[in-house]
Amino acid sequence: MSMKKFLIIIIIGFASHYMTAQETFPIYSDYLSDNVYLVHPAAAGIGNCGKIRFTYRQQWVGVEDAPSLQTLSFHTRITEKMAIGAIAFNDENGYHAQQGFLATYAYHVNFGREDALNQLSFGLSFMFSQNSIDQSDFNIPDPVVSQGVESTGYYNADFGLGYHYMDSFSYFTVKNLLMTPRDLVNNRFESDNLRRYLLTFGYYLGRGKKLQFEPSLMFQYIEYTGEAFVDINIKAYKNIGNKSQIWAALSYRQNFDSNIESFKMITPIIGINHKRFMFSYTYSSQIGDVVLSNGGNHQVTLGYNVFCKKPRATGCPNLNSTY
């Protein structure tokens, strides 16, 4: 077996392990790029603007057939309380690929004044995912792994709650509610328990000042493996004139599981909002004693806001798009 084939099979094996743990839709730090809806369905239509967002992520730069992910999302309010959203994604990892579509319905109830936020939100998403494995390039006959392309599809659902009070925000989401068996390769079924729990807290500081800050935390728990993760985030904003805003974020992620190697990742993000457009660049790098690649992970996010209304006097920038 050539070294290239050996490395690709190692990548596939590693990705298969983490796909079981990470369910179908990978969760990275791109929710900090004004893209909370990617991880929390209750964020659909949360702000005063509808949002279109495109992301492109390339992992392990310098490694051939390394994982890559593209997402295209849109969400907006359709009435004062109801909102809809949709996400299409393409996730490729060597010989493995998955494409999917997710549709969301959200409902928002504001208990405060029109300009003072006190809002409870509900969100429910339904997803279809198609998994495929291309083994047509395998040179070694294998009685277990067949040649050609195999694919299978399945459904799942997410449910989430959100609560915003003045300049604070919080979300709770249960991802992959349904116990759905996945026949990925040659009738070998992966675990049907892909459930993951997400809990987010944050606060927006410095309204009206030259520089604003937004510290936040996100906790994750994977039911099947018992793994837990925490993201510690800080985000800063600065207005430039009346139509632009620059911002930067720093995220640190770590797992808590004594049975596996410690996972630590640092992610700086920089972005700019100009009128209704936004752009951000994200770089993630694994740190610690054991790392998979020194190449790092790169991601860009492009966005455009539509159907904008007057912003409220309170609320974090994710709710109040003023440009």
Secondary structure, 3 states (H helix, E strand, C coil): CCHHHHHHHHHHHHHHHHHHHHCCCCCCCHHHCCCHHHCCHHHCCCCCCEEEEEEEEECCCCCCCCCEEEEEEEEEECCCCEEEEEEEEEEEECCEEEEEEEEEEEEEEECCCCCCCEEEEEEEEEEEEEEEEECCCCCCCCCCCCCCEEEEEEEEEEEEEEEEECCEEEEEEEECCCCCCEEEECCEEECCCCCEEEEEEEECECCCCCEEEEEEEEEEEECCCCCEEEEEEEEEEEEECCCEEEEEEEEEEEECCCCCCCCEEEEEEEEEEECCEEEEEEEEEEECCCCCCCCCEEEEEEEEEECCCCCCCCCCCCCCCCC
